[in-house]
């Protein structure tokens, strides 16, 4: 239903909720999931910031939050409010939203 954003992936640098996408519509397009942005030995800067800011609890939404956060960073947010607005399609039922915003803000240099 696309309500939580936990399945967010990137295609052409833009966010997409994979649960709402017909796979055949993306034939031949590059799709990047959480597995494609870092390695256990060399995490993506946003993954590192999530750890530093304790921006995850149960972990269910974390892949989608990070993928959406990467797209937000590419949009060059001006402030934390812009980050909150841009991340509004990704829900964290554990309540880690403030920490998620701080992690993204750190990587954005805010």
N, C-alpha and C positions, 0 to 999 in steps of 0.2 A: 504493500500500500504506500510505500515511500515516506512514511511518517517519521521514522527515526534517523535515517541517514547513516546507519551502521555499515551499509554496503557501498558507501561512496567510493568511486574509482575516478580516474582521470582519463579523458579522451581528448586529445589535442589540447591538453592543458586546462580543460574545463571540467568542472564537477559533473558527475552523473550518478544517480542512484541506480545501481545495477539491477535492483529488483523491479524497476519500472521499465527497463530497456529490453527490447526484443533483440536477442543476440544476433539474429540474421541481419538486422539493420546496421550492425557495426562490422560486418564482414570486411576485412581488409584494413580496418582502422586499428591504430595502436591503442591499446587499453593498458593503463598502469594501475596496478593494485598495490596494496601495502607491501607485498613481497618484492616489488620492483623499485623501491626507493632507498634501500640501505641493505647492509649486511650485518650479521651479528658482530663482526669485528669493526665495522665502520658504519655507524648509524647516521641517518640523515640528521641535520642540525635540529629539525623540529622534533624528531624522536628523542634526541638528547635533552631538549628543552622540556618535553613532557615528563621525562624522568626527574629532572632538576626541580620542576614545579609541582611534582606529585599530581599531574594532570590526568591521572587515571586511577580507577579504583577496581571495579570488577573486570574491566578490560573489554567488555562486549562492544562498546561504541568506539573504542580507541582507534582501530584501523580507519573507520570512516571519518573520525574527528581529525586525524592526522592528514588524510588525503584531502579533506576539505580545507584544512589549514594551509596546506601547500598551495592550493589554488588561491586562497585569500592572500597569501604572501605575494603571489605573482600579480595580484591586483593592487599591491602597494597601499595597504590601509593607512589612513591618516592618523587614526587614534584608536583607543580601545573600544569606543562606541561603534566605530565602523567595523571592527573585528566582531563584536557581539552581534551586530546586525547581519553580517555576512555568514556567521556561523549558526544563525537561527534555524536552519534546516537540519541541524544535527543535534539530537537530544542525548543528554547524559542523565540517566535516571538515578545515578549515585550522587549527583549534585556537584560534580567537579568543574562546572562551567567557569567559575572565576579563575581557577588554576589553568584551564585550557586557554582562556583569553590571555593570561599572563605569559604562558609559554609562547603563544603566537606573537605577542607584543615584543617579547625579548628577541626573537629571531628577526622580527621586522625592524628592530632598533628603536622601538618606542619607549 
